[in-house]
Amino acid sequence: MPRKKSSSVYALILAGGTGTRLWPRSRRDRPKQLLPLISSRTMLQETCDRILPIIPANRVFIVTNAGYTETVRQQLPNVPPENIIGELEGHGTAPSIGLGGLRIQKLDPDAVMISLHADHYIKKAEAFRRVLLDAAQVARQGYLVTLGIKPRHPETGYGYIHRGELVEELGKQPVYRVAQFLEKPNEATATHFVQSGEYYWNSGIFAWKMATLWEEYAHYQPELHAQLQKIGNSLGTRREKTMMARVWGKIKNATIDVGIMEKSQRVVTLPIDIGWSDVGSWATLLDLLPGNRESNVVVGEHVGVDTASSLIYSPNRLIATVGLTDMIVVDADDAILVCPKNRAQQVRHLVEALKQNNKHKYL
């Protein structure tokens, strides 16, 4: 009997966020995923580069804000233009993944989808590709797979995954049932999580067969499932744009984590150590980019006196500092950010203050 062909693997990259915590470099018209923050390549380009050795460009799909589609096409010329999907407005990851899934399923009803974010940093690219192939293999068995990051320290800015029983081992790669997803903990709880060895950072990187995912949408998000199916039935017809405009505005906000993953009984996790980081704030760059002998991370030109453990980000002009420690200084030509490193997450509140004060030209 001929061996059944394995279902093909597709990638869906979510690239629609605005990255408010990386203001003033990240703006509405050029958010962080479209910027070269870590290297000469943008974060979206780096995300795509990492997977191309195992997933060809014609099986890579991007979901982004409709206003970013042309920029995405310019940055990813090898990805077919029709694979770049523009949302009229953002409603969270559950509708975005469903929208990309409709296109993938239309091409290949038996497809396995790898869902990725465009703003993640991964140091060990080859190890990452290996675990994606393992995740696809597990997904073919009917599981929803999430990658759990072995925590390097008691991080309070990430959600956590509590592992359950061992399901199987793929070589040296264990696969565990997910017992529970947990919200961002306080420091004492995060310390307990790390010390127990049973908890992982929630990476938000998933794998599933499209058929399995639709079953879970239908069960746990029936209204969203019905709305997506209306859009799916119109794909490739003259009704497509009209149906998209009619349905998309009525969709309620929902994340894939809360809407599906925290409810499903089919979820497993593959624990990994791949040098992963969610580039969620300027403080993250202090950990990722190489520092000088004063432990400063400098992008651009800097002269400092008694300045240590600080990020100086100014690609276009000199920044001079005196007496700074654990600080962040970011120059974006028309705006400058200065804040303590331990308050970097609060930059998003600054963006809200700009809106309230009608400083829209800086957004």
C-alpha positions in Angstrom: 0.0 0.0 0.0 1.5 3.4 -0.9 2.5 5.6 2.0 0.1 8.5 2.7 1.7 11.8 1.9 2.2 14.1 4.9 0.1 17.3 5.0 2.1 20.3 3.8 3.2 23.0 6.3 2.2 26.6 5.8 3.2 29.7 7.9 1.0 32.5 9.0 2.8 35.6 10.3 0.8 38.0 12.3 2.2 41.5 11.6 -0.6 44.0 12.4 0.3 45.4 15.8 1.3 49.1 16.4 4.1 48.5 18.9 3.3 51.4 21.2 5.9 50.4 23.8 8.6 51.1 21.2 7.5 54.7 20.6 9.0 57.0 19.3 10.6 54.8 16.7 7.5 52.7 16.3 4.7 54.8 14.8 1.2 54.2 13.2 2.6 54.4 9.7 5.7 52.3 10.5 5.3 50.0 13.5 8.1 48.0 15.1 7.7 44.8 13.0 8.5 46.9 9.9 11.6 48.5 11.5 15.2 47.2 11.6 15.6 47.3 15.4 17.9 44.3 15.9 19.8 44.1 12.6 19.9 45.6 9.2 16.7 43.5 8.4 13.3 44.4 9.7 11.8 42.2 12.3 9.2 41.0 9.8 12.0 40.1 7.3 13.9 38.3 10.1 10.8 36.3 11.0 10.4 35.3 7.4 14.1 34.5 6.9 14.0 32.1 9.8 11.4 29.9 8.3 12.2 29.9 4.6 14.6 27.0 4.9 11.7 24.7 5.8 8.6 26.5 4.4 8.8 28.0 0.9 7.8 31.6 0.2 4.7 30.5 -1.7 3.4 28.9 1.5 4.0 31.9 3.7 1.0 34.1 4.5 1.0 37.5 6.3 -1.9 39.1 8.1 -1.4 42.8 8.7 -3.2 46.1 8.9 -4.6 47.1 5.5 -2.5 50.3 5.6 0.7 48.2 5.8 0.2 45.8 2.9 2.2 47.7 0.4 5.2 48.1 2.8 5.0 44.4 3.6 5.0 43.5 -0.2 8.1 45.7 -0.6 9.9 44.1 2.3 9.0 40.5 1.3 9.2 40.5 -2.5 9.4 36.7 -2.7 6.1 36.2 -0.9 3.2 36.2 -3.5 1.3 39.4 -3.2 -2.0 37.5 -2.8 -0.6 35.9 0.4 -0.4 39.3 2.1 -3.8 39.9 3.7 -4.9 43.3 4.9 -7.3 43.6 7.8 -9.7 46.6 7.6 -9.4 46.9 11.4 -7.8 44.8 14.1 -10.0 42.5 16.2 -7.3 40.4 18.0 -5.5 37.2 17.1 -8.4 34.8 16.9 -10.0 36.6 13.9 -6.6 37.3 12.3 -5.6 33.6 12.5 -9.0 32.6 11.2 -8.7 35.0 8.3 -5.3 33.7 7.3 -6.6 30.1 7.8 -9.4 30.6 5.3 -6.8 31.4 2.5 -4.6 28.4 3.5 -7.5 26.0 3.7 -8.8 27.1 0.3 -5.4 26.1 -1.2 -4.9 22.9 0.9 -7.7 21.6 3.0 -5.3 19.2 4.7 -2.7 21.9 5.6 -0.8 22.3 8.9 -0.5 25.9 9.9 2.4 27.4 11.9 1.3 30.6 13.5 4.0 33.2 14.3 4.4 36.8 15.4 6.5 39.2 13.3 8.1 40.9 16.4 9.8 38.0 18.1 13.6 37.6 18.4 15.0 34.1 18.2 18.7 33.5 18.7 18.9 29.8 17.8 17.3 29.7 14.4 18.3 26.2 13.5 16.9 24.7 16.7 13.8 26.8 16.1 13.3 25.2 12.7 13.8 21.7 14.1 11.1 22.3 16.8 8.7 23.7 14.2 8.9 20.5 12.2 8.4 18.5 15.4 5.3 20.7 16.2 3.9 20.1 12.7 4.3 16.3 13.3 2.4 16.5 16.6 -0.3 18.7 15.0 -0.9 16.1 12.4 -2.2 13.9 15.2 -5.0 16.3 16.0 -3.4 18.4 18.7 -3.2 22.2 19.0 0.5 22.7 19.7 2.1 25.6 21.5 5.8 26.2 22.0 6.7 26.7 25.7 9.9 28.6 26.3 12.1 27.3 29.2 12.3 30.4 31.4 15.7 32.0 31.9 14.7 34.1 34.9 11.5 34.9 36.8 9.9 37.1 34.1 6.8 39.0 35.2 6.0 40.4 31.7 5.1 37.1 30.1 2.2 34.7 30.5 3.1 31.1 31.5 2.1 27.5 30.6 1.9 24.9 33.3 2.7 21.5 31.8 0.7 18.4 32.5 1.3 14.7 31.8 3.9 13.5 29.2 2.2 12.6 25.9 5.2 11.3 23.9 8.8 12.0 23.0 10.1 12.8 19.6 13.7 11.8 20.0 14.8 14.1 22.8 11.8 16.5 22.4 9.1 15.9 25.1 5.5 16.7 24.4 3.3 17.5 27.4 -0.4 18.2 27.8 -1.1 21.7 28.9 -2.6 21.7 32.4 -3.2 25.5 32.5 -2.4 28.8 31.0 -1.6 31.5 33.5 -1.6 35.3 33.3 1.5 37.5 34.0 2.5 36.7 37.6 4.0 38.8 40.3 7.7 38.3 41.1 7.2 35.8 43.9 4.9 33.6 41.8 7.3 33.9 38.8 10.1 32.7 41.0 8.1 29.7 42.1 7.3 28.9 38.5 10.9 28.9 37.5 12.1 26.9 40.5 9.5 24.2 39.9 10.7 23.4 36.4 7.0 22.7 35.4 6.2 26.1 33.8 7.2 27.8 30.6 6.9 31.2 29.0 4.0 31.4 26.6 5.5 32.2 23.3 2.3 32.6 21.3 3.8 30.3 18.6 1.4 27.6 17.5 0.9 24.7 15.1 -2.4 22.9 14.2 -4.1 21.2 11.3 -6.6 23.5 9.8 -9.4 20.9 10.2 -8.6 20.6 13.9 -8.6 24.4 14.4 -12.0 24.9 12.6 -13.5 22.2 14.9 -12.3 24.2 17.9 -13.6 27.5 16.5 -17.0 25.9 15.8 -17.1 24.6 19.4 -15.7 27.4 21.4 -16.3 30.5 19.2 -19.4 29.6 17.2 -20.3 33.2 16.3 -16.8 34.0 15.0 -16.7 30.6 13.2 -19.9 31.4 11.4 -18.6 34.9 10.4 -15.4 33.5 9.1 -17.2 30.9 7.1 -19.2 33.6 5.4 -16.0 35.3 4.3 -14.5 31.9 3.3 -17.4 31.0 1.1 -17.0 34.3 -0.8 -13.2 33.9 -1.5 -12.4 34.0 -5.2 -15.8 35.3 -6.1 -17.2 38.8 -7.0 -18.7 38.9 -3.6 -15.4 38.7 -1.7 -14.7 42.4 -1.0 -18.4 43.1 -0.3 -18.7 40.2 2.1 -15.4 41.1 3.8 -16.5 44.7 4.4 -20.0 43.6 5.6 -18.8 40.9 8.0 -15.4 42.2 9.4 -16.8 45.2 11.1 -19.2 43.1 13.1 -16.5 40.7 14.5 -15.9 41.0 18.2 -12.4 41.3 19.6 -10.9 37.9 20.7 -7.5 36.5 21.3 -6.6 32.9 20.2 -5.3 32.3 23.7 -8.5 33.2 25.6 -10.9 32.2 22.9 -9.5 28.8 22.0 -6.3 27.6 23.6 -7.4 28.1 27.3 -10.7 26.2 26.6 -9.6 23.4 24.3 -8.9 19.9 25.6 -6.5 19.2 22.7 -3.6 21.5 23.7 0.0 20.2 24.1 3.2 22.1 24.6 6.8 21.4 23.3 9.3 23.0 25.8 12.3 24.5 24.1 15.3 26.7 24.6 15.8 28.8 21.5 16.9 32.2 22.8 13.4 33.5 22.4 12.3 37.0 23.3 9.2 39.0 22.7 10.6 42.4 21.8 8.0 44.2 23.8 9.8 47.3 25.1 13.1 49.2 24.7 14.4 47.5 27.8 14.4 44.2 25.8 17.0 45.6 23.5 19.4 46.1 26.4 19.3 42.3 26.9 19.5 41.4 23.2 22.1 43.8 21.7 25.8 43.6 22.6 26.9 46.2 25.2 30.2 48.0 25.6 32.5 47.9 28.6 30.1 50.1 30.5 27.3 47.8 29.7 25.7 50.4 27.5 23.9 49.4 24.3 24.5 52.1 21.7 22.9 52.4 18.3 24.3 55.4 16.6 26.9 57.8 18.1 27.2 58.4 21.9 29.7 60.1 24.2 29.0 59.5 27.9 30.5 60.4 31.2 29.6 58.2 34.2 26.9 56.5 32.0 26.3 52.8 32.5 23.8 50.0 31.8 21.8 52.3 29.5 20.3 52.1 26.0 21.3 55.0 23.8 19.3 54.7 20.5 20.0 57.5 18.0 20.8 56.4 14.4 21.1 60.0 13.0 22.8 62.2 15.5 25.1 62.3 18.5 23.7 61.8 22.0 25.8 63.0 25.0 25.0 61.9 28.5 26.3 62.5 32.0 25.5 60.5 35.1 23.0 58.1 33.7 22.5 54.5 35.0 19.8 52.0 33.9 18.2 54.6 31.6 16.7 54.5 28.1 17.3 57.4 25.6 15.7 57.1 22.2 16.0 59.8 19.5 13.6 59.6 16.5 14.4 63.1 15.0 11.1 64.7 15.8 10.7 63.2 19.3 13.0 62.0 22.1 12.2 59.5 24.8 13.9 59.4 28.2 12.9 57.0 30.9 14.3 54.6 33.5 14.8 51.1 32.2 12.5 49.6 34.8 9.6 51.7 33.5 10.0 50.9 29.8 6.6 49.0 29.8 4.9 52.3 30.6 5.8 53.9 27.3 2.4 52.8 26.1 0.8 55.1 28.7 2.9 57.9 27.2 1.4 57.2 23.8 -2.1 57.4 25.3 -1.2 60.7 26.8 -0.1 62.0 23.4 -3.5 61.0 22.1 -5.3 62.8 24.9 -3.3 65.9 24.3 -4.0 65.9 20.6 -0.3 65.3 19.7 -1.4 63.1 16.8 1.4 64.1 14.5 3.8 62.2 16.9 1.8 59.0 16.8 
